[in-house]
Each structure stands twice: as C-alpha cells, then as structure tokens.
Amino acid sequence: MAKNSKEVQKKADEKRAGERTRNWSFIVYPDSAPKNWVEIIQEERVPFVVSPIHDSDVNELTGELKKAHFHVLITYSSVKTFEQVKE
C-alpha cells in the first residue's frame, strides 16, 4: 500500500532531525503556498532555484495525475538545521 505524502514527509523530517547542511530542497504546492512565496525566499537573500511547474507528473503506482508542484533548492552560506530553515 502506498504511503500518503504526509507520512512520507513526517518520516523524512524525523530522519533529518538535528541534521545540519547548507543545501535544502523541498516541494511547493501552489494551491497551499502564499501567492508571494518566491518573494519571501528572495527576502532571505540566499541563492535558490525553482523548477518549472510540474503539473503533468503521473503517479507510477496508480496512474493518477500528481498534484501540481515546484521543486526548490536553497543554498545557505553556512549550515542550518531543519528548524532554522522552517523559520
């Protein structure tokens, strides 16, 4: 049985807890992010890249269309914990 995205994210968060790294990646769902999410990242003055919108991805197990999303990579000048990045 496939895990739902919240279970997968929770497991990833637990695995990464306490870890410090300069590079962080995440997924942004346009329908649940602030309209100005790119500007919010820009205000942090850190290098980042955003993929084109992924609105045609198909779940290999179910054949269903995945929810539209962007992939984001942020690179800080020093290591950060997950908690620091969330702030």
PDB file of N, CA, C and O in Angstrom:
ATOM      1  N   MET A   1       0.844  -1.180   0.000  1.00  0.00           N
ATOM      2  CA  MET A   1       0.000   0.000   0.000  1.00  0.00           C
ATOM      3  C   MET A   1       0.889   1.244   0.000  1.00  0.00           C
ATOM      4  O   MET A   1       1.845   1.314   0.772  1.00  0.00           O
ATOM      5  N   ALA A   2       0.589   2.219  -0.850  1.00  0.00           N
ATOM      6  CA  ALA A   2       1.380   3.440  -0.954  1.00  0.00           C
ATOM      7  C   ALA A   2       1.150   4.333   0.262  1.00  0.00           C
ATOM      8  O   ALA A   2       0.033   4.440   0.770  1.00  0.00           O
ATOM      9  N   LYS A   3       2.215   4.963   0.713  1.00  0.00           N
ATOM     10  CA  LYS A   3       2.103   5.897   1.833  1.00  0.00           C
ATOM     11  C   LYS A   3       1.603   7.236   1.322  1.00  0.00           C
ATOM     12  O   LYS A   3       1.892   7.621   0.189  1.00  0.00           O
ATOM     13  N   ASN A   4       0.853   7.947   2.157  1.00  0.00           N
ATOM     14  CA  ASN A   4       0.420   9.269   1.729  1.00  0.00           C
ATOM     15  C   ASN A   4       1.562  10.264   1.940  1.00  0.00           C
ATOM     16  O   ASN A   4       2.525   9.982   2.653  1.00  0.00           O
ATOM     17  N   SER A   5       1.437  11.408   1.320  1.00  0.00           N
ATOM     18  CA  SER A   5       2.539  12.380   1.335  1.00  0.00           C
ATOM     19  C   SER A   5       2.856  12.891   2.737  1.00  0.00           C
ATOM     20  O   SER A   5       4.010  13.210   3.023  1.00  0.00           O
ATOM     21  N   LYS A   6       1.865  12.976   3.611  1.00  0.00           N
ATOM     22  CA  LYS A   6       2.130  13.441   4.979  1.00  0.00           C
ATOM     23  C   LYS A   6       2.981  12.432   5.733  1.00  0.00           C
ATOM     24  O   LYS A   6       3.869  12.816   6.495  1.00  0.00           O
ATOM     25  N   GLU A   7       2.718  11.135   5.528  1.00  0.00           N
ATOM     26  CA  GLU A   7       3.525  10.105   6.187  1.00  0.00           C
ATOM     27  C   GLU A   7       4.963  10.141   5.666  1.00  0.00           C
ATOM     28  O   GLU A   7       5.911  10.025   6.443  1.00  0.00           O
ATOM     29  N   VAL A   8       5.119  10.301   4.361  1.00  0.00           N
ATOM     30  CA  VAL A   8       6.444  10.355   3.756  1.00  0.00           C
ATOM     31  C   VAL A   8       7.198  11.566   4.278  1.00  0.00           C
ATOM     32  O   VAL A   8       8.372  11.460   4.632  1.00  0.00           O
ATOM     33  N   GLN A   9       6.526  12.733   4.329  1.00  0.00           N
ATOM     34  CA  GLN A   9       7.178  13.946   4.815  1.00  0.00           C
ATOM     35  C   GLN A   9       7.562  13.810   6.276  1.00  0.00           C
ATOM     36  O   GLN A   9       8.651  14.231   6.669  1.00  0.00           O
ATOM     37  N   LYS A  10       6.683  13.227   7.090  1.00  0.00           N
ATOM     38  CA  LYS A  10       6.973  13.047   8.513  1.00  0.00           C
ATOM     39  C   LYS A  10       8.204  12.170   8.701  1.00  0.00           C
ATOM     40  O   LYS A  10       9.066  12.467   9.529  1.00  0.00           O
ATOM     41  N   LYS A  11       8.283  11.097   7.936  1.00  0.00           N
ATOM     42  CA  LYS A  11       9.436  10.198   8.035  1.00  0.00           C
ATOM     43  C   LYS A  11      10.721  10.925   7.623  1.00  0.00           C
ATOM     44  O   LYS A  11      11.759  10.772   8.268  1.00  0.00           O
ATOM     45  N   ALA A  12      10.647  11.711   6.553  1.00  0.00           N
ATOM     46  CA  ALA A  12      11.814  12.469   6.101  1.00  0.00           C
ATOM     47  C   ALA A  12      12.226  13.497   7.153  1.00  0.00           C
ATOM     48  O   ALA A  12      13.416  13.678   7.413  1.00  0.00           O
ATOM     49  N   ASP A  13      11.249  14.169   7.757  1.00  0.00           N
ATOM     50  CA  ASP A  13      11.533  15.158   8.800  1.00  0.00           C
ATOM     51  C   ASP A  13      12.210  14.504  10.001  1.00  0.00           C
ATOM     52  O   ASP A  13      13.165  15.055  10.549  1.00  0.00           O
ATOM     53  N   GLU A  14      11.726  13.334  10.414  1.00  0.00           N
ATOM     54  CA  GLU A  14      12.310  12.623  11.554  1.00  0.00           C
ATOM     55  C   GLU A  14      13.733  12.176  11.235  1.00  0.00           C
ATOM     56  O   GLU A  14      14.620  12.251  12.085  1.00  0.00           O
ATOM     57  N   LYS A  15      13.943  11.712  10.009  1.00  0.00           N
ATOM     58  CA  LYS A  15      15.276  11.266   9.603  1.00  0.00           C
ATOM     59  C   LYS A  15      16.262  12.433   9.609  1.00  0.00           C
ATOM     60  O   LYS A  15      17.427  12.265   9.972  1.00  0.00           O
ATOM     61  N   ARG A  16      15.805  13.590   9.215  1.00  0.00           N
ATOM     62  CA  ARG A  16      16.674  14.749   9.080  1.00  0.00           C
ATOM     63  C   ARG A  16      16.811  15.544  10.385  1.00  0.00           C
ATOM     64  O   ARG A  16      17.658  16.433  10.474  1.00  0.00           O
ATOM     65  N   ALA A  17      16.007  15.242  11.376  1.00  0.00           N
ATOM     66  CA  ALA A  17      16.004  15.990  12.641  1.00  0.00           C
ATOM     67  C   ALA A  17      17.412  16.088  13.210  1.00  0.00           C
ATOM     68  O   ALA A  17      18.107  15.082  13.353  1.00  0.00           O
ATOM     69  N   GLY A  18      17.818  17.289  13.527  1.00  0.00           N
ATOM     70  CA  GLY A  18      19.131  17.510  14.120  1.00  0.00           C
ATOM     71  C   GLY A  18      20.253  17.609  13.105  1.00  0.00           C
ATOM     72  O   GLY A  18      21.372  17.984  13.453  1.00  0.00           O
ATOM     73  N   GLU A  19      19.972  17.279  11.864  1.00  0.00           N
ATOM     74  CA  GLU A  19      20.994  17.340  10.829  1.00  0.00           C
ATOM     75  C   GLU A  19      21.198  18.790  10.383  1.00  0.00           C
ATOM     76  O   GLU A  19      20.253  19.574  10.301  1.00  0.00           O
ATOM     77  N   ARG A  20      22.441  19.116  10.102  1.00  0.00           N
ATOM     78  CA  ARG A  20      22.764  20.463   9.638  1.00  0.00           C
ATOM     79  C   ARG A  20      23.427  20.355   8.271  1.00  0.00           C
ATOM     80  O   ARG A  20      24.347  19.562   8.073  1.00  0.00           O
ATOM     81  N   THR A  21      22.949  21.159   7.339  1.00  0.00           N
ATOM     82  CA  THR A  21      23.512  21.169   5.998  1.00  0.00           C
ATOM     83  C   THR A  21      23.291  22.548   5.378  1.00  0.00           C
ATOM     84  O   THR A  21      22.446  23.317   5.835  1.00  0.00           O
ATOM     85  N   ARG A  22      24.053  22.846   4.342  1.00  0.00           N
ATOM     86  CA  ARG A  22      23.907  24.128   3.648  1.00  0.00           C
ATOM     87  C   ARG A  22      22.802  24.086   2.597  1.00  0.00           C
ATOM     88  O   ARG A  22      22.169  25.104   2.318  1.00  0.00           O
ATOM     89  N   ASN A  23      22.571  22.914   2.015  1.00  0.00           N
ATOM     90  CA  ASN A  23      21.646  22.773   0.898  1.00  0.00           C
ATOM     91  C   ASN A  23      20.353  22.101   1.346  1.00  0.00           C
ATOM     92  O   ASN A  23      20.365  21.032   1.957  1.00  0.00           O
ATOM     93  N   TRP A  24      19.249  22.750   1.030  1.00  0.00           N
ATOM     94  CA  TRP A  24      17.933  22.228   1.420  1.00  0.00           C
ATOM     95  C   TRP A  24      17.024  22.231   0.200  1.00  0.00           C
ATOM     96  O   TRP A  24      16.989  23.200  -0.559  1.00  0.00           O
ATOM     97  N   SER A  25      16.293  21.144   0.019  1.00  0.00           N
ATOM     98  CA  SER A  25      15.342  21.084  -1.083  1.00  0.00           C
ATOM     99  C   SER A  25      13.964  20.765  -0.528  1.00  0.00           C
ATOM    100  O   SER A  25      13.826  20.105   0.502  1.00  0.00           O
ATOM    101  N   PHE A  26      12.965  21.240  -1.223  1.00  0.00           N
ATOM    102  CA  PHE A  26      11.598  21.000  -0.803  1.00  0.00           C
ATOM    103  C   PHE A  26      10.658  21.185  -1.982  1.00  0.00           C
ATOM    104  O   PHE A  26      11.059  21.655  -3.047  1.00  0.00           O
ATOM    105  N   ILE A  27       9.429  20.817  -1.779  1.00  0.00           N
ATOM    106  CA  ILE A  27       8.395  20.943  -2.807  1.00  0.00           C
ATOM    107  C   ILE A  27       7.396  22.008  -2.364  1.00  0.00           C
ATOM    108  O   ILE A  27       7.015  22.071  -1.195  1.00  0.00           O
ATOM    109  N   VAL A  28       6.986  22.831  -3.301  1.00  0.00           N
ATOM    110  CA  VAL A  28       5.975  23.866  -3.036  1.00  0.00           C
ATOM    111  C   VAL A  28       4.747  23.547  -3.878  1.00  0.00           C
ATOM    112  O   VAL A  28       4.830  23.392  -5.096  1.00  0.00           O
ATOM    113  N   TYR A  29       3.612  23.455  -3.207  1.00  0.00           N
ATOM    114  CA  TYR A  29       2.330  23.266  -3.878  1.00  0.00           C
ATOM    115  C   TYR A  29       1.666  24.630  -4.008  1.00  0.00           C
ATOM    116  O   TYR A  29       1.324  25.235  -2.991  1.00  0.00           O
ATOM    117  N   PRO A  30       1.470  25.136  -5.229  1.00  0.00           N
ATOM    118  CA  PRO A  30       0.931  26.482  -5.418  1.00  0.00           C
ATOM    119  C   PRO A  30      -0.401  26.739  -4.710  1.00  0.00           C
ATOM    120  O   PRO A  30      -0.656  27.858  -4.265  1.00  0.00           O
ATOM    121  N   ASP A  31      -1.247  25.722  -4.602  1.00  0.00           N
ATOM    122  CA  ASP A  31      -2.553  25.956  -4.001  1.00  0.00           C
ATOM    123  C   ASP A  31      -2.513  26.053  -2.479  1.00  0.00           C
ATOM    124  O   ASP A  31      -3.512  26.417  -1.857  1.00  0.00           O
ATOM    125  N   SER A  32      -1.364  25.730  -1.870  1.00  0.00           N
ATOM    126  CA  SER A  32      -1.289  25.830  -0.407  1.00  0.00           C
ATOM    127  C   SER A  32      -0.162  26.752   0.057  1.00  0.00           C
ATOM    128  O   SER A  32       0.093  26.856   1.256  1.00  0.00           O
ATOM    129  N   ALA A  33       0.508  27.414  -0.868  1.00  0.00           N
ATOM    130  CA  ALA A  33       1.585  28.348  -0.519  1.00  0.00           C
ATOM    131  C   ALA A  33       1.083  29.775  -0.682  1.00  0.00           C
ATOM    132  O   ALA A  33       0.150  30.026  -1.446  1.00  0.00           O
ATOM    133  N   PRO A  34       1.703  30.715   0.040  1.00  0.00           N
ATOM    134  CA  PRO A  34       1.327  32.117  -0.173  1.00  0.00           C
ATOM    135  C   PRO A  34       1.593  32.508  -1.622  1.00  0.00           C
ATOM    136  O   PRO A  34       2.522  31.988  -2.240  1.00  0.00           O
ATOM    137  N   LYS A  35       0.806  33.401  -2.162  1.00  0.00           N
ATOM    138  CA  LYS A  35       0.985  33.823  -3.554  1.00  0.00           C
ATOM    139  C   LYS A  35       2.373  34.420  -3.793  1.00  0.00           C
ATOM    140  O   LYS A  35       2.896  34.353  -4.906  1.00  0.00           O
ATOM    141  N   ASN A  36       2.970  35.004  -2.750  1.00  0.00           N
ATOM    142  CA  ASN A  36       4.271  35.656  -2.888  1.00  0.00           C
ATOM    143  C   ASN A  36       5.416  34.791  -2.338  1.00  0.00           C
ATOM    144  O   ASN A  36       6.404  35.333  -1.842  1.00  0.00           O
ATOM    145  N   TRP A  37       5.302  33.464  -2.417  1.00  0.00           N
ATOM    146  CA  TRP A  37       6.309  32.587  -1.809  1.00  0.00           C
ATOM    147  C   TRP A  37       7.694  32.797  -2.398  1.00  0.00           C
ATOM    148  O   TRP A  37       8.687  32.682  -1.680  1.00  0.00           O
ATOM    149  N   VAL A  38       7.784  33.105  -3.693  1.00  0.00           N
ATOM    150  CA  VAL A  38       9.103  33.350  -4.291  1.00  0.00           C
ATOM    151  C   VAL A  38       9.717  34.617  -3.691  1.00  0.00           C
ATOM    152  O   VAL A  38      10.910  34.638  -3.385  1.00  0.00           O
ATOM    153  N   GLU A  39       8.930  35.652  -3.522  1.00  0.00           N
ATOM    154  CA  GLU A  39       9.419  36.894  -2.936  1.00  0.00           C
ATOM    155  C   GLU A  39       9.861  36.674  -1.485  1.00  0.00           C
ATOM    156  O   GLU A  39      10.830  37.282  -1.031  1.00  0.00           O
ATOM    157  N   ILE A  40       9.160  35.817  -0.772  1.00  0.00           N
ATOM    158  CA  ILE A  40       9.540  35.507   0.611  1.00  0.00           C
ATOM    159  C   ILE A  40      10.939  34.889   0.637  1.00  0.00           C
ATOM    160  O   ILE A  40      11.767  35.246   1.475  1.00  0.00           O
ATOM    161  N   ILE A  41      11.193  33.966  -0.281  1.00  0.00           N
ATOM    162  CA  ILE A  41      12.540  33.361  -0.354  1.00  0.00           C
ATOM    163  C   ILE A  41      13.559  34.415  -0.759  1.00  0.00           C
ATOM    164  O   ILE A  41      14.651  34.461  -0.191  1.00  0.00           O
ATOM    165  N   GLN A  42      13.228  35.260  -1.727  1.00  0.00           N
ATOM    166  CA  GLN A  42      14.155  36.303  -2.173  1.00  0.00           C
ATOM    167  C   GLN A  42      14.549  37.231  -1.032  1.00  0.00           C
ATOM    168  O   GLN A  42      15.688  37.694  -0.980  1.00  0.00           O
ATOM    169  N   GLU A  43      13.630  37.507  -0.123  1.00  0.00           N
ATOM    170  CA  GLU A  43      13.915  38.382   1.013  1.00  0.00           C
ATOM    171  C   GLU A  43      14.986  37.806   1.933  1.00  0.00           C
ATOM    172  O   GLU A  43      15.630  38.546   2.676  1.00  0.00           O
ATOM    173  N   GLU A  44      15.177  36.491   1.885  1.00  0.00           N
ATOM    174  CA  GLU A  44      16.219  35.845   2.697  1.00  0.00           C
ATOM    175  C   GLU A  44      17.617  36.091   2.141  1.00  0.00           C
ATOM    176  O   GLU A  44      18.616  35.862   2.824  1.00  0.00           O
ATOM    177  N   ARG A  45      17.680  36.556   0.902  1.00  0.00           N
ATOM    178  CA  ARG A  45      18.962  36.853   0.262  1.00  0.00           C
ATOM    179  C   ARG A  45      19.896  35.639   0.235  1.00  0.00           C
ATOM    180  O   ARG A  45      21.084  35.743   0.537  1.00  0.00           O
ATOM    181  N   VAL A  46      19.337  34.509  -0.128  1.00  0.00           N
ATOM    182  CA  VAL A  46      20.121  33.284  -0.291  1.00  0.00           C
ATOM    183  C   VAL A  46      19.896  32.764  -1.712  1.00  0.00           C
ATOM    184  O   VAL A  46      18.806  32.905  -2.267  1.00  0.00           O
ATOM    185  N   PRO A  47      20.938  32.162  -2.295  1.00  0.00           N
ATOM    186  CA  PRO A  47      20.759  31.599  -3.638  1.00  0.00           C
ATOM    187  C   PRO A  47      19.729  30.467  -3.620  1.00  0.00           C
ATOM    188  O   PRO A  47      19.717  29.643  -2.706  1.00  0.00           O
ATOM    189  N   PHE A  48      18.873  30.436  -4.632  1.00  0.00           N
ATOM    190  CA  PHE A  48      17.893  29.365  -4.742  1.00  0.00           C
ATOM    191  C   PHE A  48      17.508  29.185  -6.202  1.00  0.00           C
ATOM    192  O   PHE A  48      17.669  30.088  -7.023  1.00  0.00           O
ATOM    193  N   VAL A  49      17.000  28.008  -6.503  1.00  0.00           N
ATOM    194  CA  VAL A  49      16.476  27.719  -7.836  1.00  0.00           C
ATOM    195  C   VAL A  49      15.099  27.093  -7.675  1.00  0.00           C
ATOM    196  O   VAL A  49      14.815  26.399  -6.699  1.00  0.00           O
ATOM    197  N   VAL A  50      14.257  27.361  -8.664  1.00  0.00           N
ATOM    198  CA  VAL A  50      12.902  26.827  -8.671  1.00  0.00           C
ATOM    199  C   VAL A  50      12.683  26.144 -10.018  1.00  0.00           C
ATOM    200  O   VAL A  50      12.957  26.724 -11.068  1.00  0.00           O
ATOM    201  N   SER A  51      12.189  24.918  -9.980  1.00  0.00           N
ATOM    202  CA  SER A  51      11.906  24.198 -11.220  1.00  0.00           C
ATOM    203  C   SER A  51      10.694  24.814 -11.916  1.00  0.00           C
ATOM    204  O   SER A  51       9.932  25.567 -11.310  1.00  0.00           O
ATOM    205  N   PRO A  52      10.529  24.485 -13.189  1.00  0.00           N
ATOM    206  CA  PRO A  52       9.241  24.815 -13.821  1.00  0.00           C
ATOM    207  C   PRO A  52       8.151  24.030 -13.088  1.00  0.00           C
ATOM    208  O   PRO A  52       8.436  23.033 -12.424  1.00  0.00           O
ATOM    209  N   ILE A  53       6.922  24.478 -13.209  1.00  0.00           N
ATOM    210  CA  ILE A  53       5.841  23.777 -12.514  1.00  0.00           C
ATOM    211  C   ILE A  53       5.702  22.353 -13.068  1.00  0.00           C
ATOM    212  O   ILE A  53       5.728  22.124 -14.277  1.00  0.00           O
ATOM    213  N   HIS A  54       5.555  21.421 -12.145  1.00  0.00           N
ATOM    214  CA  HIS A  54       5.326  20.022 -12.510  1.00  0.00           C
ATOM    215  C   HIS A  54       3.823  19.787 -12.400  1.00  0.00           C
ATOM    216  O   HIS A  54       3.305  19.499 -11.321  1.00  0.00           O
ATOM    217  N   ASP A  55       3.139  19.912 -13.518  1.00  0.00           N
ATOM    218  CA  ASP A  55       1.685  19.754 -13.498  1.00  0.00           C
ATOM    219  C   ASP A  55       1.210  18.609 -14.380  1.00  0.00           C
ATOM    220  O   ASP A  55       0.016  18.464 -14.640  1.00  0.00           O
ATOM    221  N   SER A  56       2.169  17.788 -14.841  1.00  0.00           N
ATOM    222  CA  SER A  56       1.814  16.648 -15.688  1.00  0.00           C
ATOM    223  C   SER A  56       2.397  15.340 -15.169  1.00  0.00           C
ATOM    224  O   SER A  56       2.337  14.323 -15.861  1.00  0.00           O
ATOM    225  N   ASP A  57       2.959  15.349 -13.965  1.00  0.00           N
ATOM    226  CA  ASP A  57       3.548  14.137 -13.401  1.00  0.00           C
ATOM    227  C   ASP A  57       2.455  13.127 -13.080  1.00  0.00           C
ATOM    228  O   ASP A  57       1.368  13.489 -12.631  1.00  0.00           O
ATOM    229  N   VAL A  58       2.760  11.855 -13.319  1.00  0.00           N
ATOM    230  CA  VAL A  58       1.798  10.784 -13.078  1.00  0.00           C
ATOM    231  C   VAL A  58       2.351   9.846 -12.013  1.00  0.00           C
ATOM    232  O   VAL A  58       3.522   9.469 -12.062  1.00  0.00           O
ATOM    233  N   ASN A  59       1.522   9.474 -11.062  1.00  0.00           N
ATOM    234  CA  ASN A  59       1.891   8.503 -10.043  1.00  0.00           C
ATOM    235  C   ASN A  59       2.053   7.147 -10.721  1.00  0.00           C
ATOM    236  O   ASN A  59       1.108   6.632 -11.318  1.00  0.00           O
ATOM    237  N   GLU A  60       3.252   6.566 -10.629  1.00  0.00           N
ATOM    238  CA  GLU A  60       3.537   5.311 -11.314  1.00  0.00           C
ATOM    239  C   GLU A  60       2.694   4.154 -10.795  1.00  0.00           C
ATOM    240  O   GLU A  60       2.392   3.226 -11.545  1.00  0.00           O
ATOM    241  N   LEU A  61       2.315   4.196  -9.534  1.00  0.00           N
ATOM    242  CA  LEU A  61       1.543   3.099  -8.948  1.00  0.00           C
ATOM    243  C   LEU A  61       0.071   3.146  -9.309  1.00  0.00           C
ATOM    244  O   LEU A  61      -0.550   2.115  -9.566  1.00  0.00           O
ATOM    245  N   THR A  62      -0.485   4.356  -9.327  1.00  0.00           N
ATOM    246  CA  THR A  62      -1.939   4.477  -9.533  1.00  0.00           C
ATOM    247  C   THR A  62      -2.324   4.991 -10.918  1.00  0.00           C
ATOM    248  O   THR A  62      -3.470   4.842 -11.343  1.00  0.00           O
ATOM    249  N   GLY A  63      -1.370   5.595 -11.616  1.00  0.00           N
ATOM    250  CA  GLY A  63      -1.676   6.190 -12.909  1.00  0.00           C
ATOM    251  C   GLY A  63      -2.375   7.530 -12.810  1.00  0.00           C
ATOM    252  O   GLY A  63      -2.712   8.139 -13.825  1.00  0.00           O
ATOM    253  N   GLU A  64      -2.599   7.996 -11.566  1.00  0.00           N
ATOM    254  CA  GLU A  64      -3.278   9.279 -11.362  1.00  0.00           C
ATOM    255  C   GLU A  64      -2.309  10.441 -11.519  1.00  0.00           C
ATOM    256  O   GLU A  64      -1.111  10.316 -11.265  1.00  0.00           O
ATOM    257  N   LEU A  65      -2.851  11.560 -11.938  1.00  0.00           N
ATOM    258  CA  LEU A  65      -2.070  12.779 -12.064  1.00  0.00           C
ATOM    259  C   LEU A  65      -1.685  13.279 -10.681  1.00  0.00           C
ATOM    260  O   LEU A  65      -2.530  13.359  -9.790  1.00  0.00           O
ATOM    261  N   LYS A  66      -0.408  13.617 -10.498  1.00  0.00           N
ATOM    262  CA  LYS A  66       0.044  14.159  -9.211  1.00  0.00           C
ATOM    263  C   LYS A  66      -0.374  15.622  -9.099  1.00  0.00           C
ATOM    264  O   LYS A  66      -0.614  16.292 -10.103  1.00  0.00           O
ATOM    265  N   LYS A  67      -0.456  16.096  -7.877  1.00  0.00           N
ATOM    266  CA  LYS A  67      -0.793  17.488  -7.598  1.00  0.00           C
ATOM    267  C   LYS A  67       0.318  18.385  -8.178  1.00  0.00           C
ATOM    268  O   LYS A  67       1.501  18.068  -8.046  1.00  0.00           O
ATOM    269  N   ALA A  68      -0.058  19.488  -8.810  1.00  0.00           N
ATOM    270  CA  ALA A  68       0.913  20.422  -9.381  1.00  0.00           C
ATOM    271  C   ALA A  68       1.852  20.936  -8.292  1.00  0.00           C
ATOM    272  O   ALA A  68       1.421  21.228  -7.177  1.00  0.00           O
ATOM    273  N   HIS A  69       3.157  21.045  -8.630  1.00  0.00           N
ATOM    274  CA  HIS A  69       4.135  21.457  -7.629  1.00  0.00           C
ATOM    275  C   HIS A  69       5.408  21.990  -8.291  1.00  0.00           C
ATOM    276  O   HIS A  69       5.657  21.781  -9.478  1.00  0.00           O
ATOM    277  N   PHE A  70       6.197  22.682  -7.478  1.00  0.00           N
ATOM    278  CA  PHE A  70       7.527  23.145  -7.860  1.00  0.00           C
ATOM    279  C   PHE A  70       8.544  22.444  -6.971  1.00  0.00           C
ATOM    280  O   PHE A  70       8.252  22.118  -5.821  1.00  0.00           O
ATOM    281  N   HIS A  71       9.746  22.212  -7.510  1.00  0.00           N
ATOM    282  CA  HIS A  71      10.870  21.753  -6.699  1.00  0.00           C
ATOM    283  C   HIS A  71      11.744  22.974  -6.437  1.00  0.00           C
ATOM    284  O   HIS A  71      11.989  23.773  -7.342  1.00  0.00           O
ATOM    285  N   VAL A  72      12.214  23.118  -5.202  1.00  0.00           N
ATOM    286  CA  VAL A  72      13.017  24.280  -4.813  1.00  0.00           C
ATOM    287  C   VAL A  72      14.289  23.795  -4.128  1.00  0.00           C
ATOM    288  O   VAL A  72      14.253  22.873  -3.314  1.00  0.00           O
ATOM    289  N   LEU A  73      15.402  24.419  -4.461  1.00  0.00           N
ATOM    290  CA  LEU A  73      16.677  24.154  -3.798  1.00  0.00           C
ATOM    291  C   LEU A  73      17.221  25.477  -3.291  1.00  0.00           C
ATOM    292  O   LEU A  73      17.339  26.440  -4.049  1.00  0.00           O
ATOM    293  N   ILE A  74      17.555  25.522  -1.997  1.00  0.00           N
ATOM    294  CA  ILE A  74      18.135  26.714  -1.379  1.00  0.00           C
ATOM    295  C   ILE A  74      19.524  26.349  -0.876  1.00  0.00           C
ATOM    296  O   ILE A  74      19.720  25.280  -0.298  1.00  0.00           O
ATOM    297  N   THR A  75      20.485  27.237  -1.097  1.00  0.00           N
ATOM    298  CA  THR A  75      21.852  27.023  -0.619  1.00  0.00           C
ATOM    299  C   THR A  75      22.234  28.165   0.305  1.00  0.00           C
ATOM    300  O   THR A  75      22.343  29.315  -0.121  1.00  0.00           O
ATOM    301  N   TYR A  76      22.435  27.839   1.570  1.00  0.00           N
ATOM    302  CA  TYR A  76      22.856  28.827   2.556  1.00  0.00           C
ATOM    303  C   TYR A  76      24.375  28.917   2.596  1.00  0.00           C
ATOM    304  O   TYR A  76      25.057  27.990   2.159  1.00  0.00           O
ATOM    305  N   SER A  77      24.907  30.002   3.106  1.00  0.00           N
ATOM    306  CA  SER A  77      26.363  30.169   3.200  1.00  0.00           C
ATOM    307  C   SER A  77      26.949  29.383   4.364  1.00  0.00           C
ATOM    308  O   SER A  77      28.153  29.131   4.407  1.00  0.00           O
ATOM    309  N   SER A  78      26.090  28.993   5.315  1.00  0.00           N
ATOM    310  CA  SER A  78      26.534  28.165   6.440  1.00  0.00           C
ATOM    311  C   SER A  78      25.484  27.099   6.705  1.00  0.00           C
ATOM    312  O   SER A  78      24.357  27.194   6.218  1.00  0.00           O
ATOM    313  N   VAL A  79      25.850  26.093   7.470  1.00  0.00           N
ATOM    314  CA  VAL A  79      24.914  25.002   7.729  1.00  0.00           C
ATOM    315  C   VAL A  79      23.735  25.483   8.576  1.00  0.00           C
ATOM    316  O   VAL A  79      23.871  26.355   9.434  1.00  0.00           O
ATOM    317  N   LYS A  80      22.582  24.886   8.304  1.00  0.00           N
ATOM    318  CA  LYS A  80      21.340  25.211   9.010  1.00  0.00           C
ATOM    319  C   LYS A  80      20.645  23.916   9.396  1.00  0.00           C
ATOM    320  O   LYS A  80      20.742  22.911   8.692  1.00  0.00           O
ATOM    321  N   THR A  81      19.945  23.951  10.519  1.00  0.00           N
ATOM    322  CA  THR A  81      19.095  22.815  10.901  1.00  0.00           C
ATOM    323  C   THR A  81      17.760  22.961  10.191  1.00  0.00           C
ATOM    324  O   THR A  81      17.451  24.018   9.640  1.00  0.00           O
ATOM    325  N   PHE A  82      16.983  21.908  10.209  1.00  0.00           N
ATOM    326  CA  PHE A  82      15.659  21.958   9.630  1.00  0.00           C
ATOM    327  C   PHE A  82      14.810  23.027  10.300  1.00  0.00           C
ATOM    328  O   PHE A  82      14.058  23.739   9.635  1.00  0.00           O
ATOM    329  N   GLU A  83      14.932  23.138  11.610  1.00  0.00           N
ATOM    330  CA  GLU A  83      14.169  24.148  12.358  1.00  0.00           C
ATOM    331  C   GLU A  83      14.537  25.563  11.899  1.00  0.00           C
ATOM    332  O   GLU A  83      13.663  26.422  11.777  1.00  0.00           O
ATOM    333  N   GLN A  84      15.834  25.806  11.645  1.00  0.00           N
ATOM    334  CA  GLN A  84      16.260  27.129  11.194  1.00  0.00           C
ATOM    335  C   GLN A  84      15.701  27.438   9.810  1.00  0.00           C
ATOM    336  O   GLN A  84      15.291  28.568   9.540  1.00  0.00           O
ATOM    337  N   VAL A  85      15.683  26.445   8.941  1.00  0.00           N
ATOM    338  CA  VAL A  85      15.163  26.641   7.596  1.00  0.00           C
ATOM    339  C   VAL A  85      13.661  26.908   7.636  1.00  0.00           C
ATOM    340  O   VAL A  85      13.163  27.755   6.894  1.00  0.00           O
ATOM    341  N   LYS A  86      12.938  26.196   8.493  1.00  0.00           N
ATOM    342  CA  LYS A  86      11.493  26.401   8.595  1.00  0.00           C
ATOM    343  C   LYS A  86      11.153  27.834   9.012  1.00  0.00           C
ATOM    344  O   LYS A  86      10.146  28.384   8.566  1.00  0.00           O
ATOM    345  N   GLU A  87      11.977  28.435   9.854  1.00  0.00           N
ATOM    346  CA  GLU A  87      11.711  29.812  10.282  1.00  0.00           C
ATOM    347  C   GLU A  87      11.740  30.740   9.106  1.00  0.00           C
ATOM    348  O   GLU A  87      11.538  31.944   9.265  1.00  0.00           O
TER     349      GLU A  87
END
